[in-house]
Amino acid sequence: MNATATPNEPAILVDQSKNIFKVARRNFVDPEILAAERERIFERSWLYLGHGSEISKAGDFVTRNVAGRGILFTRDAKGEPRAILNTCPHRGMQVCREKKGSTKSFQCFYHGWIFGLDGKLRSQPGEEGYNEDFKTRETSHMTPVPRFESYRDLYFVSFDRNIMPLSDYLAGAKEYINLICDQTSRSMSITPGTQEYSIRANWKLLTENSVDGYHATTTHASYFDYLGGTTGAPIGDPATRPPGYGYDLGNGHAVIEYPAPWGRPVAHWIAAWGEKGRAELDSIFAELASRVGQQRATRIAKLNRNLFIFPNLVINDIMAVTVRTYYPSAPDYMQVSSWSLAPQGESEWLSKYRLQNFLEFLGPGGFATPDDAEALEHCQRGFSNFKDVPWNDISKGMNTDRPLHRDELQMRAFWTQWNRMMFPAPVPQKSSVAA
């Protein structure tokens, strides 16, 4: 396979016979490629909007920016979730200016038009100046997002009316979403608060980084030293630990699943958590095993997962559960948002350690995220030499039938789908035969 943007400029270069998979560094710096990504990928994929727990009651809402569009994510008076473009049909103003809250209706600040939680126009000043049927016209209401669906209380939108159903789109990723959501017999919930930060690097670099087990022991060496010195966790040589693996989940989604030395609030104890912690986690594991079986409970509790859902959603189920999205503002700049996901009703003790883990490793001031941002920004700077050194190599593990989580199958899954969407094969033309 050798897919190209133009006949002389390959976007990716693959030679199966030599186990080579390379990605052109031009893909990370070219403004025309970013413009094409916005049109061919972000306009034609399912994109994460939010979690149902963020709008738990009728009237709750949050506002989000998804692929450059302002969206009002709300629960209407009947309890139905809605995704509405946050634009007034009158003069185009952003109707809701708050990040989140609870209300019975939305009023546009400019001219006072009032809309219901479903986006329907209720009233406007000077109604006598409009035709009697004005409020019944579709063009008088706020516009819903073309497609809006959910899976396990994770809500997605798409701007492509003809896109496949979300359940089909998620493909093999559903199995790993289920592993995360099955941690509790209740339901999962977003912890209040959002982490928002930016990285001066191309958005695809964070995609690669999120499912890259290869860099952990070098880039995050200080964290592993910290674990060994303060938590009592047996760190040891990564090569001597039980292996983890990488999986292509279809449609560009991928995951790495692996054991690790840190504690997990879902029933993986470490000595630093003491005997009280051991008793609580033993109780959680017993409930988990009785509900899903011993084998599945062990997988849920003892293994870690970095799940990537194409094109820009990462769910890190590691020492805490982090939901992260990121969007490009420029070829060399992205904005990142992340949230903590946790079982509803967990104890104060567990919540304390979960949030500590969430902040300590993956928070913007934690051990991992600053390391990763530094690495990605220096990659971006290195790409200034792309004309002379044009290729990234992500071939690691192509020579094995079962790639490890430290191999690069997961990145190749992303790039194969990226290439398929960016440069689709031309549709064959039907031949005609003269009579």
C-alpha positions as a printed NumPy array, in Angstrom:
array([[  0.   ,   0.   ,   0.   ],
       [  1.302,   3.441,  -0.863],
       [ -1.348,   6.134,  -0.401],
       [ -0.54 ,   9.593,  -1.646],
       [ -1.849,  13.124,  -1.378],
       [ -0.369,  13.819,  -4.78 ],
       [  1.603,  11.428,  -6.999],
       [  4.918,  12.875,  -5.75 ],
       [  4.074,  13.449,  -2.061],
       [  3.197,  10.315,  -0.056],
       [  1.203,  10.885,   3.116],
       [  2.048,   7.459,   4.496],
       [  4.425,   4.845,   3.182],
       [  3.856,   1.16 ,   3.91 ],
       [  5.892,  -1.836,   2.789],
       [  4.491,  -4.998,   4.364],
       [  7.264,  -7.148,   2.911],
       [  9.871,  -5.165,   4.858],
       [  7.645,  -4.386,   7.888],
       [  7.858,  -0.66 ,   7.259],
       [  5.188,   1.905,   8.174],
       [  6.182,   5.559,   7.826],
       [  4.239,   8.805,   8.17 ],
       [  5.201,  11.999,   6.357],
       [  6.139,  14.784,   8.755],
       [  4.48 ,  17.177,   6.323],
       [  1.166,  15.882,   7.744],
       [  1.964,  17.708,  10.988],
       [  2.895,  21.116,   9.576],
       [  0.918,  21.784,   6.395],
       [ -2.053,  24.207,   6.787],
       [ -3.716,  22.688,   3.714],
       [ -3.684,  19.279,   5.363],
       [ -5.302,  20.723,   8.49 ],
       [ -8.004,  22.353,   6.353],
       [ -8.635,  18.997,   4.669],
       [ -8.783,  17.262,   8.081],
       [-11.469,  19.65 ,   9.231],
       [-13.542,  18.898,   6.142],
       [-12.888,  15.187,   5.662],
       [-12.411,  13.95 ,   9.23 ],
       [-14.019,  16.244,  11.808],
       [-17.044,  16.897,   9.599],
       [-17.566,  13.174,   8.928],
       [-16.872,  11.458,  12.248],
       [-18.703,  10.972,  15.527],
       [-17.298,  13.486,  18.044],
       [-17.599,  13.294,  21.82 ],
       [-19.902,  15.919,  23.347],
       [-20.305,  14.985,  26.996],
       [-21.493,  12.518,  29.613],
       [-25.098,  12.125,  30.688],
       [-24.209,  12.758,  34.332],
       [-23.309,  16.34 ,  33.4  ],
       [-26.988,  17.007,  32.673],
       [-28.538,  14.725,  35.275],
       [-31.778,  16.697,  35.798],
       [-34.276,  18.392,  33.498],
       [-33.064,  21.906,  32.818],
       [-29.36 ,  21.111,  33.299],
       [-27.057,  22.286,  30.518],
       [-23.412,  22.653,  29.552],
       [-21.995,  24.505,  26.563],
       [-19.216,  22.937,  24.523],
       [-17.134,  23.787,  21.496],
       [-16.959,  20.787,  19.175],
       [-14.924,  21.074,  15.974],
       [-15.374,  24.842,  15.942],
       [-19.111,  24.794,  16.644],
       [-20.759,  26.046,  19.808],
       [-23.189,  23.408,  21.088],
       [-25.721,  23.515,  23.894],
       [-25.897,  20.102,  25.598],
       [-29.045,  20.062,  27.707],
       [-31.827,  17.932,  29.157],
       [-35.304,  19.139,  28.238],
       [-38.389,  19.332,  30.442],
       [-39.299,  15.716,  29.58 ],
       [-35.839,  14.499,  30.581],
       [-34.618,  13.977,  27.004],
       [-30.999,  14.926,  26.246],
       [-30.571,  17.457,  23.438],
       [-27.683,  18.797,  21.38 ],
       [-28.507,  22.191,  19.884],
       [-26.345,  24.612,  17.935],
       [-25.878,  27.583,  20.261],
       [-26.939,  30.226,  17.749],
       [-30.037,  32.39 ,  17.713],
       [-32.09 ,  32.002,  14.503],
       [-32.851,  35.73 ,  14.598],
       [-29.508,  37.528,  14.308],
       [-27.005,  34.785,  15.001],
       [-26.006,  35.592,  18.557],
       [-24.791,  32.886,  20.922],
       [-27.947,  32.26 ,  22.941],
       [-26.436,  30.712,  26.078],
       [-23.331,  32.483,  27.384],
       [-22.752,  30.382,  30.501],
       [-20.546,  27.282,  30.645],
       [-23.065,  25.269,  32.645],
       [-26.106,  25.614,  34.856],
       [-29.783,  24.808,  35.215],
       [-32.686,  26.765,  33.742],
       [-36.268,  26.558,  32.534],
       [-35.552,  28.358,  29.262],
       [-32.875,  30.219,  27.314],
       [-33.151,  33.896,  26.483],
       [-31.082,  35.613,  23.829],
       [-29.475,  38.69 ,  25.387],
       [-29.604,  40.726,  22.157],
       [-33.325,  40.969,  21.364],
       [-34.893,  38.874,  24.104],
       [-36.115,  35.859,  22.144],
       [-36.926,  32.995,  24.518],
       [-36.357,  29.332,  23.676],
       [-37.377,  26.173,  25.483],
       [-34.944,  23.522,  26.657],
       [-35.608,  21.777,  23.342],
       [-34.568,  24.871,  21.383],
       [-38.116,  25.708,  20.268],
       [-39.041,  29.384,  20.093],
       [-41.49 ,  30.246,  22.869],
       [-41.857,  34.007,  22.585],
       [-40.21 ,  37.18 ,  21.42 ],
       [-40.811,  40.887,  22.075],
       [-43.065,  42.538,  19.513],
       [-44.745,  39.311,  18.384],
       [-47.421,  41.381,  16.659],
       [-44.816,  42.373,  14.076],
       [-44.506,  38.78 ,  12.833],
       [-46.869,  36.533,  10.914],
       [-49.195,  34.397,  13.029],
       [-47.434,  31.181,  11.989],
       [-43.938,  32.512,  12.7  ],
       [-43.354,  30.438,  15.844],
       [-44.341,  27.231,  14.067],
       [-41.723,  27.601,  11.329],
       [-38.65 ,  25.374,  11.659],
       [-36.439,  28.339,  10.781],
       [-37.65 ,  30.177,  13.889],
       [-36.215,  27.579,  16.278],
       [-32.656,  26.862,  17.348],
       [-31.1  ,  24.202,  15.12 ],
       [-30.385,  20.716,  16.476],
       [-27.086,  19.04 ,  15.624],
       [-27.643,  16.785,  12.556],
       [-26.845,  13.525,  14.421],
       [-26.879,  12.925,  18.179],
       [-26.524,   9.486,  19.787],
       [-25.133,   7.871,  22.908],
       [-23.463,   4.704,  24.146],
       [-23.246,   3.863,  27.863],
       [-24.127,   7.484,  28.714],
       [-21.327,   8.885,  26.524],
       [-22.95 ,  11.33 ,  24.075],
       [-21.607,  12.022,  20.6  ],
       [-22.573,  14.349,  17.756],
       [-21.875,  14.287,  14.05 ],
       [-22.352,  16.923,  11.375],
       [-22.738,  14.232,   8.708],
       [-26.408,  13.264,   8.427],
       [-25.485,  10.105,   6.542],
       [-22.894,   8.755,   8.961],
       [-23.288,   5.18 ,  10.214],
       [-25.018,   4.68 ,  13.584],
       [-22.792,   5.373,  16.585],
       [-22.914,   1.752,  17.765],
       [-21.514,   0.581,  14.421],
       [-18.948,   3.375,  14.356],
       [-17.566,   2.448,  17.784],
       [-16.927,  -1.11 ,  16.577],
       [-14.498,  -2.918,  18.905],
       [-14.173,   0.118,  21.193],
       [-17.505,  -0.827,  22.78 ],
       [-15.897,  -3.773,  24.564],
       [-13.451,  -1.449,  26.337],
       [-16.09 ,   1.178,  27.124],
       [-18.05 ,  -1.644,  28.754],
       [-15.037,  -2.654,  30.854],
       [-14.849,   0.895,  32.17 ],
       [-18.564,   1.331,  32.791],
       [-18.921,  -2.096,  34.416],
       [-16.629,  -1.021,  37.269],
       [-19.766,  -0.223,  39.235],
       [-23.286,  -1.591,  39.607],
       [-24.583,   1.969,  39.714],
       [-23.36 ,   4.223,  36.937],
       [-20.341,   6.334,  36.111],
       [-20.342,  10.067,  36.675],
       [-18.194,  13.021,  35.667],
       [-16.547,  14.666,  38.683],
       [-17.313,  18.42 ,  38.694],
       [-14.609,  20.497,  37.071],
       [-12.716,  20.547,  33.774],
       [ -9.021,  20.634,  32.997],
       [ -8.328,  22.944,  30.05 ],
       [ -4.911,  23.595,  28.578],
       [ -3.09 ,  23.905,  25.273],
       [ -0.072,  22.294,  23.635],
       [  2.011,  23.895,  20.888],
       [  1.987,  20.797,  18.729],
       [ -0.105,  19.115,  16.06 ],
       [ -3.213,  17.356,  17.386],
       [ -2.225,  14.009,  15.862],
       [  0.854,  13.895,  18.069],
       [ -1.395,  13.641,  21.133],
       [ -3.323,  10.846,  19.434],
       [ -0.106,   8.898,  18.974],
       [  1.126,   9.693,  22.468],
       [ -2.102,   8.518,  24.089],
       [ -1.702,   4.918,  22.909],
       [  2.095,   4.794,  22.974],
       [  3.363,   2.448,  25.679],
       [  6.876,   2.705,  24.259],
       [  7.702,   6.126,  25.722],
       [  6.508,   5.627,  29.3  ],
       [  9.653,   4.449,  31.083],
       [ 11.88 ,   7.097,  29.496],
       [  9.618,  10.147,  29.235],
       [  7.994,   9.473,  32.631],
       [ 11.034,   8.095,  34.471],
       [ 10.544,  10.608,  37.293],
       [  7.047,   9.282,  37.956],
       [  8.236,   5.697,  38.206],
       [ 10.99 ,   6.823,  40.576],
       [  8.348,   8.61 ,  42.629],
       [  6.16 ,   5.508,  42.734],
       [  9.016,   3.341,  43.918],
       [ 10.092,   5.833,  46.551],
       [  6.759,   6.888,  48.045],
       [  4.027,   4.317,  47.45 ],
       [  5.656,   1.005,  48.222],
       [  4.693,  -0.243,  44.764],
       [  7.15 ,  -2.796,  43.305],
       [  8.355,  -1.045,  40.159],
       [ 11.029,  -3.378,  38.828],
       [ 12.166,  -3.742,  35.245],
       [  9.274,  -3.217,  32.782],
       [ 10.656,  -6.072,  30.698],
       [ 10.073,  -8.495,  33.596],
       [  6.416,  -7.553,  34.153],
       [  3.585,  -9.539,  32.57 ],
       [  3.097,  -8.208,  29.035],
       [  0.436,  -5.832,  27.841],
       [ -0.876,  -5.741,  24.281],
       [ -2.076,  -3.322,  21.641],
       [ -5.249,  -3.815,  19.602],
       [ -6.719,  -2.339,  16.436],
       [-10.434,  -1.971,  17.222],
       [-11.609,  -0.968,  13.74 ],
       [-12.617,   2.407,  12.237],
       [ -9.379,   3.956,  13.495],
       [-10.011,   3.131,  17.169],
       [ -7.273,   1.453,  19.203],
       [ -6.333,   0.456,  22.735],
       [ -3.4  ,  -0.676,  24.825],
       [ -4.19 ,  -2.943,  27.785],
       [ -1.468,  -3.724,  30.31 ],
       [ -0.544,  -4.305,  33.983],
       [  1.18 ,  -1.488,  35.881],
       [  2.634,  -0.866,  39.354],
       [  0.26 ,   1.862,  40.504],
       [ -2.913,   1.441,  42.548],
       [ -6.362,   1.556,  41.013],
       [ -9.448,   2.614,  42.996],
       [-11.321,  -0.18 ,  41.245],
       [ -9.844,  -2.906,  43.434],
       [ -6.09 ,  -2.891,  42.768],
       [ -4.443,  -2.288,  46.141],
       [ -0.934,  -0.975,  46.847],
       [  0.821,  -0.987,  50.218],
       [  0.733,   2.813,  50.497],
       [ -3.046,   2.596,  50.911],
       [ -2.782,   0.659,  54.159],
       [ -4.977,  -2.047,  55.658],
       [ -8.091,   0.115,  55.577],
       [ -7.588,   0.524,  51.865],
       [ -7.023,  -3.196,  51.426],
       [-10.304,  -4.023,  53.175],
       [-12.262,  -1.536,  51.079],
       [-10.772,  -2.691,  47.784],
       [-11.274,  -6.359,  48.721],
       [-14.95 ,  -5.586,  49.276],
       [-15.179,  -3.816,  45.907],
       [-13.517,  -6.728,  44.139],
       [-15.843,  -9.258,  45.806],
       [-18.875,  -7.318,  44.583],
       [-17.364,  -6.981,  41.134],
       [-16.625, -10.717,  40.893],
       [-20.126, -11.665,  42.028],
       [-21.609,  -9.376,  39.379],
       [-19.408, -10.015,  36.313],
       [-17.482, -13.195,  37.205],
       [-13.976, -13.716,  38.559],
       [-12.152, -13.576,  35.225],
       [-13.804, -10.377,  33.999],
       [-13.478,  -8.774,  37.439],
       [ -9.732,  -9.476,  37.419],
       [ -9.419,  -7.893,  33.984],
       [-11.417,  -4.817,  35.011],
       [ -9.536,  -4.311,  38.276],
       [ -5.978,  -5.386,  37.561],
       [ -5.374,  -4.212,  33.981],
       [ -5.048,  -0.659,  32.694],
       [ -6.438,   0.646,  29.415],
       [ -5.61 ,   3.623,  27.205],
       [ -8.549,   3.701,  24.797],
       [ -8.536,   5.898,  21.694],
       [-11.744,   6.571,  19.746],
       [-11.16 ,   8.139,  16.343],
       [-10.555,  10.97 ,  15.739],
       [ -9.904,  12.717,  19.086],
       [-11.349,  11.023,  22.174],
       [ -9.103,   9.277,  24.707],
       [-10.353,   7.448,  27.789],
       [ -7.466,   6.555,  30.105],
       [ -8.596,   3.863,  32.532],
       [ -5.398,   3.72 ,  34.555],
       [ -4.811,   4.967,  38.131],
       [ -7.963,   7.036,  37.555],
       [-10.38 ,   7.334,  34.642],
       [ -9.74 ,  10.384,  32.473],
       [-11.861,  11.455,  29.501],
       [ -9.916,  13.728,  27.146],
       [-10.651,  15.504,  23.875],
       [ -8.485,  17.861,  21.832],
       [ -8.969,  20.05 ,  18.774],
       [ -6.495,  21.829,  16.495],
       [ -6.445,  25.608,  16.298],
       [ -3.473,  25.59 ,  13.917],
       [ -1.13 ,  22.952,  12.5  ],
       [  1.131,  23.479,  15.524],
       [ -1.402,  24.258,  18.267],
       [ -4.167,  22.281,  19.989],
       [ -6.602,  22.89 ,  22.843],
       [ -7.221,  20.062,  25.289],
       [-10.113,  19.386,  27.686],
       [-10.284,  16.535,  30.171],
       [-12.594,  15.286,  32.885],
       [-12.472,  12.701,  35.666],
       [-14.973,   9.837,  35.4  ],
       [-15.811,   7.846,  38.54 ],
       [-18.419,   5.422,  39.907],
       [-21.344,   7.229,  41.497],
       [-21.612,   6.929,  45.251],
       [-18.069,   5.747,  45.951],
       [-16.66 ,   6.343,  49.42 ],
       [-14.928,   9.544,  50.457],
       [-11.675,   7.57 ,  50.885],
       [-11.788,   6.193,  47.348],
       [-12.803,   9.531,  45.873],
       [ -9.819,  11.176,  47.59 ],
       [ -7.299,   8.764,  46.075],
       [ -8.979,   8.745,  42.686],
       [ -8.822,  12.533,  42.414],
       [ -5.264,  12.558,  43.723],
       [ -4.314,  10.083,  41.001],
       [ -6.226,  12.075,  38.387],
       [ -4.298,  15.238,  39.232],
       [ -0.961,  13.656,  40.066],
       [ -0.312,  11.847,  36.79 ],
       [ -2.549,  13.113,  33.973],
       [ -3.358,  16.598,  35.245],
       [ -1.774,  19.568,  33.428],
       [  0.444,  20.079,  36.49 ],
       [  1.055,  16.394,  37.136],
       [  3.907,  14.037,  36.381],
       [  2.857,  12.851,  32.909],
       [  1.118,  15.646,  31.03 ],
       [  3.936,  18.246,  31.283],
       [  6.408,  15.557,  30.187],
       [  4.22 ,  14.644,  27.225],
       [  3.598,  18.273,  26.262],
       [  7.323,  18.961,  26.341],
       [  8.03 ,  15.932,  24.143],
       [  5.299,  16.787,  21.638],
       [  6.322,  20.425,  21.382],
       [  9.904,  19.409,  20.67 ],
       [  8.663,  16.979,  18.017],
       [  6.817,  19.887,  16.43 ],
       [  9.974,  21.974,  16.477],
       [ 11.926,  19.099,  14.972],
       [  9.414,  18.939,  12.111],
       [ 10.776,  22.26 ,  10.855],
       [ 13.369,  20.056,   9.148],
       [ 10.75 ,  17.885,   7.443],
       [ 11.96 ,  18.689,   3.919],
       [ 15.331,  17.143,   4.714],
       [ 14.23 ,  14.424,   7.183],
       [ 10.681,  13.749,   5.961],
       [  9.512,  10.582,   7.761],
       [  8.285,   9.384,  11.147],
       [  8.728,   5.625,  11.573],
       [  6.023,   3.717,  13.468],
       [  7.03 ,   0.227,  12.298],
       [  7.733,  -1.195,  15.759],
       [  5.991,  -4.544,  16.18 ],
       [  5.087,  -5.124,  12.538],
       [  7.233,  -8.261,  12.637],
       [  5.081,  -9.944,  15.292],
       [  1.653, -11.564,  15.196],
       [  0.655, -10.107,  18.576],
       [  2.019,  -6.597,  19.119],
       [  2.816,  -5.554,  22.682],
       [  1.475,  -2.342,  24.18 ],
       [  5.027,  -0.978,  23.711],
       [  4.756,  -1.585,  19.953],
       [  3.064,   0.807,  17.538],
       [  0.101,  -1.099,  16.073],
       [ -2.263,   1.344,  17.793],
       [ -0.794,   4.316,  15.935],
       [ -0.954,   2.474,  12.638],
       [ -4.673,   1.831,  13.232],
       [ -5.204,   5.586,  13.53 ],
       [ -3.079,   6.482,  10.513],
       [ -4.716,   3.864,   8.294],
       [ -8.155,   5.348,   9.021],
       [ -6.812,   8.901,   8.738],
       [ -5.39 ,   8.092,   5.311],
       [ -8.589,   6.365,   4.206],
       [-10.657,   9.442,   5.04 ],
       [ -8.192,  12.019,   3.791],
       [ -7.46 ,  10.382,   0.459],
       [-10.349,   8.074,  -0.455],
       [ -9.89 ,   5.857,  -3.457],
       [-11.615,   7.214,  -6.555],
       [-14.93 ,   5.601,  -7.4  ],
       [-14.523,   3.408, -10.508],
       [-16.32 ,   4.799, -13.533],
       [-18.742,   2.585, -15.381],
       [-17.616,   1.885, -18.913],
       [-20.005,   2.501, -21.754],
       [-20.2  ,   0.468, -24.942],
       [-21.378,   2.14 , -28.115],
       [-24.271,   0.393, -29.83 ]])
